[in-house]
Amino acid sequence: MAFISLAVNAEEKDPAYFFPPKMQSFPLYGDAAIPNSKPTVDEETGADKGWIQKVSRPYIQVYLPAKVKATGASVVIFPGGAYWGLTFDFEGVQQANYFVDHGIAAFVVKYRIPNDLWMTDKSIGPLQDAQQAMKFARQHASEWNLDPNRMGAVGFSAGGHLASTLATHFNKLKIENPDKINLRPDFLVLVYPVISMDSKVTHLDSRKALLGEKPSKDQIRFFSNELQVTANTPPTLLLHAVDDKLVDVKNTLLFLEALKQASVPVEAHLYEKGDHGFFLLPRDRWQGDIIEWLASNGWLNLKKN
């Protein structure tokens, strides 16, 4: 009994027991070559303003909770930005800190912006980075005391399209994965997401940035994720404002119906008012809905160490 008491006291002297450790940032592909990449000068801009553009070198930021709060669950976050840029502060860093406050580790992905100047095939670049981010998280799970079976994906706007692309195309390998690490998110949270590439529904600027002016029918189908749902698509939470003027709520409704038809567990929260970005909606309301859904589905069960 005395030994146990000493062990607890020693752990509680570690600052990381009560306080989250400092954020860590890593090149997404480590020392390896970035796939599907052309030689180019790094012209990234806007990191100091929270709106990042011209990303050609992807990174991943790691936010860990204090040990006293840690649940062992984690999320990989994809900020939005219409595939033209990344709303990195509001839809990345701020969300990561919210999850950390609730004991959930967060990986924020600074994925490449589709561009023919630095990509051989710009349409698959973001998906490659999403698959690599999931691979990275699971590779480091034991190092950071995370449960590899409670790792989800969270996406906002065009980042929601990327997260849903990962969730419906995880078995269509676009990166090197010799160790066959599982690339499927265990759960999926999509916030005012772009889902479809159908011109009648999609956010046209996002489609143009990802697929170009005249995408083929095969490209449109491949990246219309409501058409790619299977019974193996992860359990999903959808959040969208009915009055969204930028990304039509029909995107969420199409994905909801596809998940229902495939018997995938799904919950949807449609808010009467909130517009795109939920700037008209109290933040604790929709963020609280995410935490409640995660908890009620068992994703936040405390990790037994």
Secondary structure, DSSP 4 states (H G I P E B T S, - for coil): -HHHHHHHHHHHTSHHHHSPPPPEEEETTTTSPPTTB-------B-TTTTEEE---S-EEEEE---TTT--S-EEEEE--STTTEEETIIIIIHHHHHHHHTT-EEEEEEPPPP-TTTBSSTTTHHHHHHHHHHHHHHHTTTTTT--TTSEEEEEETHHHHHHHHHHHHTTS--S--TT------SSEEEES------TTTS-HHHHHHHH-SS--HHHHHHT-GGGS--TTSPPEEEEEETT-SSS-THHHHHHHHHHHHTT--EEEEEESS--GGGTTS-HHHHHHHHHHHHHHTTTTPPPP-
